[in-house]
């Protein structure tokens, strides 16, 4: 295949860029300890800066094709690929792509990748807080289900993905990070439309923790607009698989901005609520919490909300939720990796409750963040790399 030298930059400064499902303002990640040295790969595997190369049929290790180009950054590496102690941590973030680690501004990808051309790409997002990954294995398991659902093959194993995520975080020197992983189908030869047989491209990055609406609104309350844009049916694109087919979510968000709201919530083809751009929604009525049960991403943060409710004796259910219930509820809140448990203080211009986070919402939010700071469902990146 002839490599064509046109590339689309994915790096750059963190200035209100879209980071996937959980986009928005960038929060301030805390500085952590210095990066650890490289982790050893599996026996017989070639390693690149501490990460095993992807497995190939027959057990051979082979570097992925260079459809994605980058400049190696010597200041990231010390002897034998270890992070450099002289250059210091990369607090703006680290990108793993094509088997190498680099600064975000140096990461580029081909404009011919079908992830751009066809939206043929899946991803997932996790985070660290106070130095702890949160439910990392659960995110990786969902990521694998998304790959399988889109018939994409991730060339890295589950354990290798854990190590790549951990290495990215360690190299940033941050304790509060937003960690994204994605697989796209790759770059076809010119004129080829058959998606089979392409070599998938894996990208992982860690940047300072992202707050979907900015930290203040995520903690204290934001406003939603019930969009007239219909959420794509799961019969067409299964929303359980986290993917880049997001035109409906973008148009709904623009509609929300036109109506002076912070974000949108969409209903599905059946007329019941589904989700917003990167978050699940909950209504609280008579002390009971309910969330839509269909045509939604099965959120990992939503799973943690359910765990808190069950532990605290708060009634919780997944069911069909009418759009009208948002305005009828005593409380409304949302959940996402990029903000945690987030109060909603207004819907369609109408104030919810007294215009502040409700009692149930505040209770769940407080438990969520206090337990995350203590390492709830957590593992430290250094511990992953030490094994």
Secondary structure, DSSP 8 states (H G I E B T S, - for coil): ------EEE--S--SS---SSS-SEE----B-S---------TT--EETTEE--B-GGG-B----TTS-----GGGB-GGG-B-TTT---TT-EEEETTEEE-GGG-EEETTBHHHHT--EEEEEEEEETTEEESHHHHHHHHHHHHHHTT---SS-HHHHHHHHHHHHHHHTBSSEEEEEEEE--B--TT----TT---EEEEEEEE-EETT-HHHHHH-EEEEEEEEE---TTTS-TTS-BS--HHHHHHHHHHHHTT-SEEEEE-TTSBEEEETTBEEEEEETTEEEEE-SSS---HHHHHHHHHHHHHT--EEEE--BTHHHHH-SEEEEEETTTEEEEEEEETTEE-TTSS--HHHHHHHHHHHHHHHTTTTEEEHHHHHH-
